[in-house]
Amino acid sequence: MSKHDRNNLFERLLRQIHAIIGGNRSRNEKLESVCRLLRETVSYYDWVGFYLVDPERDRELILGPFAGEPTEHTRIRFGVGICGQAAATGKTHLVDDVSKESNYLACNINVKSEIVVPMVKEGVMIGQIDIDSHTIGAFSSDDEAFLKQVCQLVTEIM
Ligand code: SME
């Protein structure tokens, strides 16, 4: 897919996500729809999920709605794995080849690359979107920019 086609696809997805977020279903149903839409539409998004900061535990993420294979990593401590590193630093983590990342929690042997983008509401990190791909080096700065916009939309209902 050309960069132009991909950015058109991302623009269309942002409009669809905007509509999902503005709908009248529950927050979890909306988050689940966003995961499903992204996984079904973007060919290299093989697992899409939200991890949310657990308000009841110190520096721990809890798995929220997701689309794809179930994962054993339903709770992740800050600093542990790619998700935990993104949570600890508040920064996007983009890993082209997970086999070369020593601080990594494997969910599925088919996963080759991963991107995690933090969600921030009023200056406070509340969670993150996590995407796995079965393709090495699947994600680019276009995905990062797109997913930051997805996070901004989703943050409206958090
Ligand atoms: N691979 C992640 C764990 C979450 S799963 O990808 C769903 C990590 O290293 O934090």
Backbone and ligand atoms as CSV (ligand in chain L), in Angstrom:
chain,resi,resn,atom,element,x,y,z
A,1,MET,N,N,0.861,-1.203,0.000
A,1,MET,CA,C,0.000,0.000,0.000
A,1,MET,C,C,0.893,1.248,0.000
A,2,SER,N,N,0.574,2.224,-0.881
A,2,SER,CA,C,1.403,3.432,-0.931
A,2,SER,C,C,1.142,4.284,0.322
A,3,LYS,N,N,2.080,5.176,0.584
A,3,LYS,CA,C,1.944,6.080,1.737
A,3,LYS,C,C,0.645,6.893,1.607
A,4,HIS,N,N,0.352,7.318,0.371
A,4,HIS,CA,C,-0.843,8.116,0.103
A,4,HIS,C,C,-2.111,7.312,0.432
A,5,ASP,N,N,-2.161,6.058,-0.055
A,5,ASP,CA,C,-3.332,5.210,0.220
A,5,ASP,C,C,-3.475,4.946,1.715
A,6,ARG,N,N,-2.330,4.737,2.370
A,6,ARG,CA,C,-2.384,4.441,3.804
A,6,ARG,C,C,-2.918,5.655,4.579
A,7,ASN,N,N,-2.458,6.833,4.195
A,7,ASN,CA,C,-2.936,8.014,4.917
A,7,ASN,C,C,-4.417,8.293,4.639
A,8,ASN,N,N,-4.873,7.954,3.418
A,8,ASN,CA,C,-6.312,8.062,3.140
A,8,ASN,C,C,-7.107,7.100,4.010
A,9,LEU,N,N,-6.559,5.885,4.134
A,9,LEU,CA,C,-7.214,4.876,4.975
A,9,LEU,C,C,-7.280,5.378,6.425
A,10,PHE,N,N,-6.182,5.942,6.914
A,10,PHE,CA,C,-6.161,6.434,8.289
A,10,PHE,C,C,-7.186,7.562,8.475
A,11,GLU,N,N,-7.324,8.431,7.472
A,11,GLU,CA,C,-8.301,9.521,7.609
A,11,GLU,C,C,-9.722,8.983,7.687
A,12,ARG,N,N,-9.993,7.969,6.850
A,12,ARG,CA,C,-11.323,7.352,6.875
A,12,ARG,C,C,-11.557,6.698,8.241
A,13,LEU,N,N,-10.549,5.996,8.738
A,13,LEU,CA,C,-10.692,5.335,10.045
A,13,LEU,C,C,-10.934,6.348,11.161
A,14,LEU,N,N,-10.267,7.486,11.099
A,14,LEU,CA,C,-10.469,8.500,12.154
A,14,LEU,C,C,-11.910,9.003,12.141
A,15,ARG,N,N,-12.482,9.137,10.931
A,15,ARG,CA,C,-13.892,9.570,10.861
A,15,ARG,C,C,-14.795,8.490,11.466
A,16,GLN,N,N,-14.499,7.231,11.166
A,16,GLN,CA,C,-15.318,6.139,11.716
A,16,GLN,C,C,-15.176,6.054,13.245
A,17,ILE,N,N,-13.954,6.248,13.725
A,17,ILE,CA,C,-13.727,6.181,15.180
A,17,ILE,C,C,-14.437,7.341,15.881
A,18,HIS,N,N,-14.400,8.504,15.232
A,18,HIS,CA,C,-15.114,9.663,15.771
A,18,HIS,C,C,-16.603,9.310,15.948
A,19,ALA,N,N,-17.180,8.633,14.944
A,19,ALA,CA,C,-18.601,8.254,15.009
A,19,ALA,C,C,-18.830,7.219,16.116
A,20,ILE,N,N,-17.937,6.266,16.252
A,20,ILE,CA,C,-18.088,5.244,17.309
A,20,ILE,C,C,-18.059,5.916,18.683
A,21,ILE,N,N,-17.093,6.806,18.877
A,21,ILE,CA,C,-16.920,7.471,20.181
A,21,ILE,C,C,-18.143,8.323,20.530
A,22,GLY,N,N,-18.758,8.931,19.496
A,22,GLY,CA,C,-19.924,9.794,19.736
A,22,GLY,C,C,-21.231,9.019,19.878
A,23,GLY,N,N,-21.197,7.711,19.700
A,23,GLY,CA,C,-22.429,6.902,19.761
A,23,GLY,C,C,-22.940,6.747,21.181
A,24,ASN,N,N,-24.010,5.941,21.340
A,24,ASN,CA,C,-24.583,5.867,22.691
A,24,ASN,C,C,-24.417,4.491,23.349
A,25,ARG,N,N,-23.374,3.779,22.957
A,25,ARG,CA,C,-23.119,2.501,23.628
A,25,ARG,C,C,-22.207,2.717,24.846
A,26,SER,N,N,-21.945,1.638,25.581
A,26,SER,CA,C,-21.102,1.794,26.775
A,26,SER,C,C,-19.656,2.046,26.362
A,27,ARG,N,N,-18.879,2.539,27.314
A,27,ARG,CA,C,-17.478,2.843,27.026
A,27,ARG,C,C,-16.730,1.596,26.543
A,28,ASN,N,N,-16.948,0.464,27.216
A,28,ASN,CA,C,-16.239,-0.756,26.814
A,28,ASN,C,C,-16.636,-1.233,25.429
A,29,GLU,N,N,-17.928,-1.099,25.113
A,29,GLU,CA,C,-18.371,-1.493,23.756
A,29,GLU,C,C,-17.719,-0.611,22.699
A,30,LYS,N,N,-17.602,0.668,23.023
A,30,LYS,CA,C,-16.962,1.585,22.058
A,30,LYS,C,C,-15.490,1.216,21.865
A,31,LEU,N,N,-14.804,0.965,22.974
A,31,LEU,CA,C,-13.374,0.621,22.868
A,31,LEU,C,C,-13.209,-0.685,22.084
A,32,GLU,N,N,-14.112,-1.625,22.329
A,32,GLU,CA,C,-14.032,-2.907,21.619
A,32,GLU,C,C,-14.274,-2.706,20.115
A,33,SER,N,N,-15.233,-1.841,19.774
A,33,SER,CA,C,-15.506,-1.559,18.355
A,33,SER,C,C,-14.301,-0.926,17.688
A,34,VAL,N,N,-13.627,-0.029,18.400
A,34,VAL,CA,C,-12.437,0.618,17.831
A,34,VAL,C,C,-11.368,-0.446,17.558
A,35,CYS,N,N,-11.163,-1.356,18.511
A,35,CYS,CA,C,-10.164,-2.427,18.322
A,35,CYS,C,C,-10.524,-3.277,17.115
A,36,ARG,N,N,-11.782,-3.674,17.037
A,36,ARG,CA,C,-12.204,-4.550,15.938
A,36,ARG,C,C,-12.051,-3.853,14.593
A,37,LEU,N,N,-12.486,-2.588,14.545
A,37,LEU,CA,C,-12.387,-1.820,13.293
A,37,LEU,C,C,-10.926,-1.746,12.830
A,38,LEU,N,N,-10.032,-1.411,13.748
A,38,LEU,CA,C,-8.617,-1.267,13.368
A,38,LEU,C,C,-8.046,-2.610,12.919
A,39,ARG,N,N,-8.358,-3.659,13.655
A,39,ARG,CA,C,-7.792,-4.975,13.313
A,39,ARG,C,C,-8.329,-5.470,11.968
A,40,GLU,N,N,-9.621,-5.233,11.731
A,40,GLU,CA,C,-10.219,-5.738,10.485
A,40,GLU,C,C,-9.827,-4.902,9.271
A,41,THR,N,N,-9.495,-3.633,9.489
A,41,THR,CA,C,-9.266,-2.753,8.342
A,41,THR,C,C,-7.799,-2.644,7.947
A,42,VAL,N,N,-6.910,-2.641,8.932
A,42,VAL,CA,C,-5.492,-2.453,8.592
A,42,VAL,C,C,-4.848,-3.845,8.553
A,43,SER,N,N,-4.387,-4.244,7.369
A,43,SER,CA,C,-3.981,-5.641,7.147
A,43,SER,C,C,-2.868,-6.096,8.094
A,44,TYR,N,N,-1.987,-5.180,8.482
A,44,TYR,CA,C,-0.845,-5.589,9.323
A,44,TYR,C,C,-1.088,-5.352,10.807
A,45,TYR,N,N,-2.315,-4.961,11.212
A,45,TYR,CA,C,-2.662,-4.857,12.632
A,45,TYR,C,C,-3.274,-6.202,13.040
A,46,ASP,N,N,-2.492,-7.061,13.676
A,46,ASP,CA,C,-2.978,-8.416,13.962
A,46,ASP,C,C,-3.560,-8.569,15.357
A,47,TRP,N,N,-3.172,-7.708,16.269
A,47,TRP,CA,C,-3.771,-7.692,17.615
A,47,TRP,C,C,-3.849,-6.230,18.031
A,48,VAL,N,N,-5.031,-5.808,18.455
A,48,VAL,CA,C,-5.224,-4.403,18.840
A,48,VAL,C,C,-5.918,-4.384,20.199
A,49,GLY,N,N,-5.317,-3.719,21.171
A,49,GLY,CA,C,-5.959,-3.688,22.483
A,49,GLY,C,C,-5.612,-2.447,23.272
A,50,PHE,N,N,-6.406,-2.233,24.304
A,50,PHE,CA,C,-6.152,-1.129,25.234
A,50,PHE,C,C,-5.690,-1.719,26.563
A,51,TYR,N,N,-4.629,-1.153,27.116
A,51,TYR,CA,C,-4.262,-1.399,28.506
A,51,TYR,C,C,-4.554,-0.110,29.257
A,52,LEU,N,N,-5.197,-0.240,30.421
A,52,LEU,CA,C,-5.582,0.947,31.197
A,52,LEU,C,C,-4.826,0.960,32.521
A,53,VAL,N,N,-4.445,2.138,32.966
A,53,VAL,CA,C,-3.781,2.247,34.267
A,53,VAL,C,C,-4.808,1.872,35.334
A,54,ASP,N,N,-4.446,0.893,36.182
A,54,ASP,CA,C,-5.362,0.444,37.230
A,54,ASP,C,C,-5.384,1.480,38.349
A,55,PRO,N,N,-6.541,2.122,38.585
A,55,PRO,CA,C,-6.579,3.169,39.612
A,55,PRO,C,C,-6.396,2.598,41.022
A,56,GLU,N,N,-6.585,1.280,41.161
A,56,GLU,CA,C,-6.522,0.686,42.501
A,56,GLU,C,C,-5.167,0.083,42.847
A,57,ARG,N,N,-4.272,0.031,41.888
A,57,ARG,CA,C,-2.954,-0.566,42.163
A,57,ARG,C,C,-1.888,0.437,41.760
A,58,ASP,N,N,-0.747,0.343,42.423
A,58,ASP,CA,C,0.337,1.285,42.140
A,58,ASP,C,C,1.077,0.858,40.874
A,59,ARG,N,N,1.152,1.750,39.895
A,59,ARG,CA,C,1.946,1.540,38.686
A,59,ARG,C,C,1.714,0.164,38.055
A,60,GLU,N,N,0.452,-0.079,37.708
A,60,GLU,CA,C,0.112,-1.337,37.061
A,60,GLU,C,C,-0.946,-1.098,35.991
A,61,LEU,N,N,-0.768,-1.821,34.870
A,61,LEU,CA,C,-1.743,-1.745,33.778
A,61,LEU,C,C,-2.658,-2.953,33.843
A,62,ILE,N,N,-3.899,-2.753,33.420
A,62,ILE,CA,C,-4.834,-3.865,33.355
A,62,ILE,C,C,-5.373,-3.924,31.927
A,63,LEU,N,N,-5.500,-5.129,31.403
A,63,LEU,CA,C,-5.974,-5.282,30.026
A,63,LEU,C,C,-7.431,-4.834,29.915
A,64,GLY,N,N,-7.698,-3.999,28.932
A,64,GLY,CA,C,-9.065,-3.553,28.645
A,64,GLY,C,C,-9.565,-4.278,27.398
A,65,PRO,N,N,-10.516,-3.680,26.682
A,65,PRO,CA,C,-11.036,-4.298,25.473
A,65,PRO,C,C,-9.923,-4.525,24.435
A,66,PHE,N,N,-10.038,-5.609,23.680
A,66,PHE,CA,C,-9.041,-5.917,22.650
A,66,PHE,C,C,-9.686,-6.726,21.535
A,67,ALA,N,N,-8.985,-6.833,20.413
A,67,ALA,CA,C,-9.423,-7.692,19.300
A,67,ALA,C,C,-8.225,-8.517,18.871
A,68,GLY,N,N,-8.423,-9.830,18.777
A,68,GLY,CA,C,-7.330,-10.739,18.419
A,68,GLY,C,C,-7.270,-11.867,19.419
A,69,GLU,N,N,-6.201,-12.645,19.333
A,69,GLU,CA,C,-6.028,-13.799,20.222
A,69,GLU,C,C,-6.000,-13.355,21.682
A,70,PRO,N,N,-6.599,-14.155,22.579
A,70,PRO,CA,C,-6.496,-13.814,24.005
A,70,PRO,C,C,-5.027,-13.820,24.437
A,71,THR,N,N,-4.700,-12.996,25.426
A,71,THR,CA,C,-3.320,-12.926,25.927
A,71,THR,C,C,-3.293,-13.269,27.408
A,72,GLU,N,N,-2.190,-13.892,27.841
A,72,GLU,CA,C,-2.056,-14.178,29.282
A,72,GLU,C,C,-1.656,-12.917,30.056
A,73,HIS,N,N,-1.227,-11.871,29.322
A,73,HIS,CA,C,-0.735,-10.668,30.006
A,73,HIS,C,C,-1.901,-9.715,30.288
A,74,THR,N,N,-2.679,-10.069,31.311
A,74,THR,CA,C,-3.848,-9.251,31.636
A,74,THR,C,C,-3.492,-8.151,32.634
A,75,ARG,N,N,-2.350,-8.291,33.311
A,75,ARG,CA,C,-1.834,-7.238,34.209
A,75,ARG,C,C,-0.353,-7.086,33.920
A,76,ILE,N,N,0.086,-5.844,33.766
A,76,ILE,CA,C,1.500,-5.586,33.461
A,76,ILE,C,C,1.997,-4.471,34.370
A,77,ARG,N,N,3.100,-4.736,35.046
A,77,ARG,CA,C,3.670,-3.703,35.920
A,77,ARG,C,C,4.434,-2.679,35.084
A,78,PHE,N,N,4.388,-1.416,35.512
A,78,PHE,CA,C,5.150,-0.360,34.830
A,78,PHE,C,C,6.616,-0.805,34.747
A,79,GLY,N,N,7.221,-0.618,33.569
A,79,GLY,CA,C,8.627,-0.968,33.379
A,79,GLY,C,C,8.835,-2.344,32.787
A,80,VAL,N,N,7.803,-3.193,32.860
A,80,VAL,CA,C,7.954,-4.569,32.378
A,80,VAL,C,C,7.372,-4.699,30.974
A,81,GLY,N,N,8.186,-5.239,30.043
A,81,GLY,CA,C,7.728,-5.431,28.664
A,81,GLY,C,C,7.644,-4.102,27.926
A,82,ILE,N,N,7.191,-4.188,26.691
A,82,ILE,CA,C,7.106,-2.976,25.863
A,82,ILE,C,C,5.992,-2.069,26.394
A,83,CYS,N,N,4.883,-2.693,26.800
A,83,CYS,CA,C,3.771,-1.905,27.349
A,83,CYS,C,C,4.194,-1.213,28.640
A,84,GLY,N,N,4.852,-1.967,29.512
A,84,GLY,CA,C,5.280,-1.405,30.788
A,84,GLY,C,C,6.316,-0.297,30.622
A,85,GLN,N,N,7.165,-0.431,29.591
A,85,GLN,CA,C,8.161,0.626,29.337
A,85,GLN,C,C,7.460,1.899,28.841
A,86,ALA,N,N,6.458,1.719,27.969
A,86,ALA,CA,C,5.711,2.892,27.477
A,86,ALA,C,C,4.996,3.570,28.643
A,87,ALA,N,N,4.471,2.746,29.566
A,87,ALA,CA,C,3.762,3.311,30.729
A,87,ALA,C,C,4.738,4.061,31.633
A,88,ALA,N,N,5.932,3.485,31.841
A,88,ALA,CA,C,6.895,4.093,32.765
A,88,ALA,C,C,7.454,5.404,32.215
A,89,THR,N,N,7.611,5.476,30.892
A,89,THR,CA,C,8.243,6.672,30.296
A,89,THR,C,C,7.216,7.669,29.769
A,90,GLY,N,N,5.984,7.209,29.552
A,90,GLY,CA,C,4.960,8.076,28.943
A,90,GLY,C,C,5.219,8.325,27.469
A,91,LYS,N,N,6.100,7.501,26.867
A,91,LYS,CA,C,6.468,7.714,25.458
A,91,LYS,C,C,6.047,6.534,24.585
A,92,THR,N,N,5.825,6.822,23.322
A,92,THR,CA,C,5.522,5.769,22.357
A,92,THR,C,C,6.697,4.805,22.264
A,93,HIS,N,N,6.394,3.513,22.215
A,93,HIS,CA,C,7.442,2.515,21.971
A,93,HIS,C,C,7.132,1.786,20.671
A,94,LEU,N,N,8.067,1.854,19.737
A,94,LEU,CA,C,7.892,1.197,18.443
A,94,LEU,C,C,9.049,0.210,18.298
A,95,VAL,N,N,8.716,-1.078,18.221
A,95,VAL,CA,C,9.757,-2.106,18.146
A,95,VAL,C,C,9.615,-2.834,16.812
A,96,ASP,N,N,10.634,-2.707,15.950
A,96,ASP,CA,C,10.575,-3.310,14.609
A,96,ASP,C,C,10.706,-4.830,14.647
A,97,ASP,N,N,11.496,-5.315,15.618
A,97,ASP,CA,C,11.739,-6.761,15.675
A,97,ASP,C,C,11.748,-7.166,17.144
A,98,VAL,N,N,10.642,-7.757,17.581
A,98,VAL,CA,C,10.511,-8.055,19.018
A,98,VAL,C,C,11.545,-9.090,19.485
A,99,SER,N,N,12.098,-9.887,18.564
A,99,SER,CA,C,13.093,-10.906,18.965
A,99,SER,C,C,14.386,-10.233,19.434
A,100,LYS,N,N,14.553,-8.958,19.084
A,100,LYS,CA,C,15.772,-8.246,19.493
A,100,LYS,C,C,15.552,-7.401,20.752
A,101,GLU,N,N,14.332,-7.426,21.277
A,101,GLU,CA,C,14.001,-6.607,22.466
A,101,GLU,C,C,14.089,-7.509,23.701
A,102,SER,N,N,14.983,-7.177,24.623
A,102,SER,CA,C,15.147,-8.071,25.782
A,102,SER,C,C,14.009,-7.882,26.793
A,103,ASN,N,N,13.494,-6.654,26.918
A,103,ASN,CA,C,12.403,-6.397,27.865
A,103,ASN,C,C,11.078,-6.509,27.104
A,104,TYR,N,N,10.654,-7.743,26.883
A,104,TYR,CA,C,9.491,-8.006,26.029
A,104,TYR,C,C,8.671,-9.137,26.632
A,105,LEU,N,N,7.351,-8.991,26.618
A,105,LEU,CA,C,6.451,-10.054,27.082
A,105,LEU,C,C,5.788,-10.666,25.853
A,106,ALA,N,N,6.137,-11.909,25.549
A,106,ALA,CA,C,5.590,-12.552,24.344
A,106,ALA,C,C,4.157,-12.995,24.590
A,107,CYS,N,N,3.285,-12.673,23.643
A,107,CYS,CA,C,1.880,-13.090,23.742
A,107,CYS,C,C,1.640,-14.247,22.808
A,108,ASN,N,N,2.357,-14.223,21.690
A,108,ASN,CA,C,2.031,-15.133,20.605
A,108,ASN,C,C,3.288,-15.235,19.743
A,109,ILE,N,N,3.696,-16.444,19.395
A,109,ILE,CA,C,4.981,-16.607,18.682
A,109,ILE,C,C,4.978,-15.968,17.301
A,110,ASN,N,N,3.790,-15.682,16.765
A,110,ASN,CA,C,3.734,-15.088,15.418
A,110,ASN,C,C,4.032,-13.588,15.404
A,111,VAL,N,N,4.027,-12.970,16.590
A,111,VAL,CA,C,4.221,-11.509,16.631
A,111,VAL,C,C,5.675,-11.163,16.308
A,112,LYS,N,N,5.839,-10.204,15.375
A,112,LYS,CA,C,7.189,-9.795,14.958
A,112,LYS,C,C,7.493,-8.341,15.319
A,113,SER,N,N,6.476,-7.480,15.295
A,113,SER,CA,C,6.717,-6.078,15.648
A,113,SER,C,C,5.544,-5.540,16.456
A,114,GLU,N,N,5.806,-4.425,17.151
A,114,GLU,CA,C,4.782,-3.922,18.094
A,114,GLU,C,C,4.905,-2.406,18.237
A,115,ILE,N,N,3.770,-1.757,18.425
A,115,ILE,CA,C,3.784,-0.318,18.750
A,115,ILE,C,C,2.843,-0.079,19.930
A,116,VAL,N,N,3.286,0.744,20.862
A,116,VAL,CA,C,2.467,1.106,22.026
A,116,VAL,C,C,2.461,2.631,22.133
A,117,VAL,N,N,1.264,3.206,22.149
A,117,VAL,CA,C,1.117,4.668,22.222
A,117,VAL,C,C,0.330,5.026,23.486
A,118,PRO,N,N,0.928,5.813,24.385
A,118,PRO,CA,C,0.231,6.183,25.625
A,118,PRO,C,C,-0.975,7.099,25.372
A,119,MET,N,N,-1.966,6.977,26.240
A,119,MET,CA,C,-3.142,7.867,26.209
A,119,MET,C,C,-3.028,8.790,27.417
A,120,VAL,N,N,-3.109,10.089,27.143
A,120,VAL,CA,C,-2.949,11.071,28.219
A,120,VAL,C,C,-4.195,11.937,28.276
A,121,LYS,N,N,-4.765,12.069,29.473
A,121,LYS,CA,C,-5.936,12.938,29.644
A,121,LYS,C,C,-5.598,13.987,30.694
A,122,GLU,N,N,-5.730,15.239,30.304
A,122,GLU,CA,C,-5.421,16.359,31.201
A,122,GLU,C,C,-4.074,16.165,31.893
A,123,GLY,N,N,-3.085,15.772,31.107
A,123,GLY,CA,C,-1.725,15.651,31.618
A,123,GLY,C,C,-1.434,14.373,32.391
A,124,VAL,N,N,-2.450,13.513,32.554
A,124,VAL,CA,C,-2.252,12.277,33.322
A,124,VAL,C,C,-2.344,11.075,32.373
A,125,MET,N,N,-1.369,10.178,32.468
A,125,MET,CA,C,-1.424,8.992,31.622
A,125,MET,C,C,-2.471,8.017,32.140
A,126,ILE,N,N,-3.426,7.674,31.286
A,126,ILE,CA,C,-4.530,6.826,31.747
A,126,ILE,C,C,-4.495,5.432,31.131
A,127,GLY,N,N,-3.644,5.245,30.141
A,127,GLY,CA,C,-3.575,3.935,29.508
A,127,GLY,C,C,-2.815,4.012,28.211
A,128,GLN,N,N,-3.074,3.057,27.334
A,128,GLN,CA,C,-2.307,2.999,26.077
A,128,GLN,C,C,-3.034,2.123,25.068
A,129,ILE,N,N,-2.717,2.344,23.803
A,129,ILE,CA,C,-3.162,1.409,22.774
A,129,ILE,C,C,-1.943,0.592,22.379
A,130,ASP,N,N,-2.151,-0.707,22.235
A,130,ASP,CA,C,-1.055,-1.637,21.934
A,130,ASP,C,C,-1.427,-2.396,20.670
A,131,ILE,N,N,-0.529,-2.397,19.680
A,131,ILE,CA,C,-0.795,-3.129,18.438
A,131,ILE,C,C,0.375,-4.046,18.119
A,132,ASP,N,N,0.044,-5.303,17.823
A,132,ASP,CA,C,1.047,-6.296,17.420
A,132,ASP,C,C,0.863,-6.595,15.948
A,133,SER,N,N,1.989,-6.874,15.266
A,133,SER,CA,C,1.908,-7.275,13.866
A,133,SER,C,C,2.696,-8.553,13.647
A,134,HIS,N,N,2.228,-9.363,12.702
A,134,HIS,CA,C,2.956,-10.584,12.339
A,134,HIS,C,C,4.029,-10.285,11.289
A,135,THR,N,N,4.190,-9.003,10.943
A,135,THR,CA,C,5.171,-8.576,9.947
A,135,THR,C,C,6.297,-7.820,10.650
A,136,ILE,N,N,7.518,-8.125,10.294
A,136,ILE,CA,C,8.671,-7.383,10.864
A,136,ILE,C,C,8.636,-5.939,10.368
A,137,GLY,N,N,8.937,-4.991,11.253
A,137,GLY,CA,C,9.023,-3.577,10.848
A,137,GLY,C,C,7.734,-3.056,10.237
A,138,ALA,N,N,6.592,-3.519,10.771
A,138,ALA,CA,C,5.307,-3.156,10.153
A,138,ALA,C,C,4.952,-1.674,10.338
A,139,PHE,N,N,5.421,-1.075,11.444
A,139,PHE,CA,C,4.907,0.249,11.818
A,139,PHE,C,C,5.875,1.379,11.452
A,140,SER,N,N,5.292,2.508,11.048
A,140,SER,CA,C,6.102,3.669,10.668
A,140,SER,C,C,5.657,4.874,11.499
A,141,SER,N,N,6.290,6.003,11.219
A,141,SER,CA,C,5.888,7.219,11.923
A,141,SER,C,C,4.454,7.621,11.536
A,142,ASP,N,N,3.966,7.161,10.367
A,142,ASP,CA,C,2.565,7.429,9.995
A,142,ASP,C,C,1.608,6.704,10.947
A,143,ASP,N,N,1.970,5.456,11.299
A,143,ASP,CA,C,1.130,4.725,12.261
A,143,ASP,C,C,1.159,5.443,13.606
A,144,GLU,N,N,2.343,5.888,13.993
A,144,GLU,CA,C,2.461,6.565,15.289
A,144,GLU,C,C,1.572,7.816,15.313
A,145,ALA,N,N,1.646,8.623,14.233
A,145,ALA,CA,C,0.846,9.859,14.178
A,145,ALA,C,C,-0.649,9.519,14.187
A,146,PHE,N,N,-1.016,8.501,13.423
A,146,PHE,CA,C,-2.423,8.068,13.362
A,146,PHE,C,C,-2.901,7.598,14.739
A,147,LEU,N,N,-2.096,6.755,15.378
A,147,LEU,CA,C,-2.533,6.188,16.664
A,147,LEU,C,C,-2.594,7.248,17.761
A,148,LYS,N,N,-1.761,8.278,17.650
A,148,LYS,CA,C,-1.869,9.387,18.613
A,148,LYS,C,C,-3.226,10.060,18.463
A,149,GLN,N,N,-3.688,10.196,17.213
A,149,GLN,CA,C,-5.015,10.815,16.992
A,149,GLN,C,C,-6.124,9.899,17.498
A,150,VAL,N,N,-5.949,8.579,17.292
A,150,VAL,CA,C,-6.935,7.627,17.825
A,150,VAL,C,C,-7.006,7.780,19.345
A,151,CYS,N,N,-5.845,7.857,19.993
A,151,CYS,CA,C,-5.813,7.995,21.454
A,151,CYS,C,C,-6.521,9.266,21.900
A,152,GLN,N,N,-6.304,10.345,21.145
A,152,GLN,CA,C,-6.955,11.614,21.515
A,152,GLN,C,C,-8.474,11.474,21.466
A,153,LEU,N,N,-8.974,10.816,20.416
A,153,LEU,CA,C,-10.432,10.624,20.290
A,153,LEU,C,C,-10.956,9.764,21.435
A,154,VAL,N,N,-10.240,8.672,21.712
A,154,VAL,CA,C,-10.698,7.742,22.742
A,154,VAL,C,C,-10.668,8.403,24.129
A,155,THR,N,N,-9.692,9.249,24.348
A,155,THR,CA,C,-9.547,9.909,25.649
A,155,THR,C,C,-10.792,10.724,26.015
A,156,GLU,N,N,-11.534,11.154,24.993
A,156,GLU,CA,C,-12.749,11.943,25.264
A,156,GLU,C,C,-13.764,11.190,26.111
A,157,ILE,N,N,-13.750,9.840,26.022
A,157,ILE,CA,C,-14.771,9.084,26.780
A,157,ILE,C,C,-14.164,8.404,28.006
A,158,MET,N,N,-12.945,8.775,28.372
A,158,MET,CA,C,-12.286,8.116,29.509
A,158,MET,C,C,-12.371,9.016,30.741
L,1,SME,N1,N,4.078,-7.659,24.089
L,1,SME,C1,C,3.627,-6.796,25.148
L,1,SME,C2,C,2.625,-7.486,26.044
L,1,SME,C3,C,1.217,-7.325,25.623
L,1,SME,S1,S,0.792,-8.326,24.340
L,1,SME,O1,O,1.500,-7.859,23.125
L,1,SME,C4,C,-0.816,-8.289,24.014
L,1,SME,C5,C,4.800,-6.292,25.963
L,1,SME,O2,O,5.936,-6.684,25.741
L,1,SME,O3,O,4.555,-5.474,26.847
